[in-house]
Amino acid sequence: MANLMNKYLILIAVVVLSTSLASCAEGPFIVAHKKASLNRLKSGAERVSVSIDIYNQGSATAYDVSLNDDSWSSDYFNIVSGNTSTSWERLDAGALLSHTFELESKLQTVFYATPAIIRFRVPTKTALQEAFSTPLLPLNLLADRPVEKKFDLAKRLLAKYGSLVSVISIVVLFIYLVASPSKSSAAKGGKKKR
């Protein structure tokens, strides 16, 4: 009897799960990837280039899509180009939207940015839906970077690629030595026949 009851519970769980998955598959599914790169200028300032890619991996169109990335405080950054928020009329199923902006850091600090918020409308629901972008790793702004000496760079390259260079050198030397006697003996053989 308990075994039969367990089978019914499992069957009910499978039906409920498949119904919920089917309802999720019918709408838009927003995935957003946020990335940033640091660029030190010759003047000593540091620029942060931020790019956010928004994908609709669902089976329906998302409407009134808006992006807001307000984690970049004016206490820490000046906006150089672009805006930290924008909007689009729609994002079709399987489509991609990208947004970029550039900031300049004011202070030397380790900065923790929050994920960007994407809001969109689904025709079958009255409330706006929300999605969040991936978070960023901490950004070490205006950090003192040690000057790399050429000798240290050469040591690291030698440690990393030294064995490969030596193997290639031995193979090239072997091919040269094997090919050299055959060329000279062929040349000598050609002279004797004349």
NORRA-V624162 format. One record per residue. RES is the residue in one small letter. OMEGA is omega in whole degrees, -180 to 180 (none if undefined). BURIAL is + if it has 9 or more other ideal C-beta (glycine too) atoms within 8 Angstrom, else -. Layout:
BEGIN
res: <RES	RES>
omega: <OMEGA	OMEGA>
burial: <BURIAL	BURIAL>
END
This chain:
BEGIN
res: <m	a	n	l	m	n	k	y	l	i	l	i	a	v	v	v	l	s	t	s	l	a	s	c	a	e	g	p	f	i	v	a	h	k	k	a	s	l	n	r	l	k	s	g	a	e	r	v	s	v	s	i	d	i	y	n	q	g	s	a	t	a	y	d	v	s	l	n	d	d	s	w	s	s	d	y	f	n	i	v	s	g	n	t	s	t	s	w	e	r	l	d	a	g	a	l	l	s	h	t	f	e	l	e	s	k	l	q	t	v	f	y	a	t	p	a	i	i	r	f	r	v	p	t	k	t	a	l	q	e	a	f	s	t	p	l	l	p	l	n	l	l	a	d	r	p	v	e	k	k	f	d	l	a	k	r	l	l	a	k	y	g	s	l	v	s	v	i	s	i	v	v	l	f	i	y	l	v	a	s	p	s	k	s	s	a	a	k	g	g	k	k	k	r>
omega: <179	179	178	178	178	179	179	178	178	179	178	179	179	180	180	-180	-180	177	180	177	179	179	177	-177	-177	-177	176	176	-173	175	-178	-180	-179	178	-179	176	-179	179	179	179	179	-180	-179	177	179	179	177	176	-177	179	179	177	-179	-179	171	-178	179	-177	-179	-179	172	-178	178	-177	177	-180	177	179	-173	-179	-176	-175	178	174	-177	-170	166	177	-180	178	179	179	178	176	179	179	178	-180	-176	174	-177	178	180	-177	-178	172	178	177	180	172	-177	-179	173	-176	180	-172	173	-177	169	-173	178	-180	177	177	175	-180	177	178	-180	-179	175	-176	-177	-178	-179	-177	174	178	-180	173	-179	177	174	178	176	169	179	180	179	-173	178	-179	175	179	-179	178	-177	180	-178	-179	178	178	179	179	180	178	179	179	-177	-173	-176	-179	179	179	-179	178	179	179	-180	180	179	179	179	179	180	-179	179	-178	-177	-179	-179	178	-177	179	177	179	178	179	179	-179	-178	-178	-178	none>
burial: <-	-	-	-	-	-	-	-	-	-	-	-	-	-	-	-	-	-	-	-	-	-	-	-	-	-	+	+	-	+	-	+	+	+	-	+	-	+	-	-	-	-	-	-	-	+	+	+	+	+	+	+	+	+	+	+	-	+	-	+	+	+	+	+	+	+	+	+	+	-	-	+	-	-	-	+	+	-	+	-	-	-	-	+	+	-	-	-	-	+	+	-	+	-	-	-	+	-	+	+	+	+	+	+	+	-	-	-	-	-	+	-	+	-	+	+	+	+	+	+	+	+	-	-	-	-	-	-	+	-	+	-	+	-	-	+	-	-	+	-	+	-	-	-	-	-	-	-	-	-	-	-	+	-	-	-	-	-	-	-	-	-	-	-	-	-	-	-	-	-	-	-	-	-	-	-	-	-	-	-	-	-	-	-	-	-	-	-	-	-	-	-	-	->
END
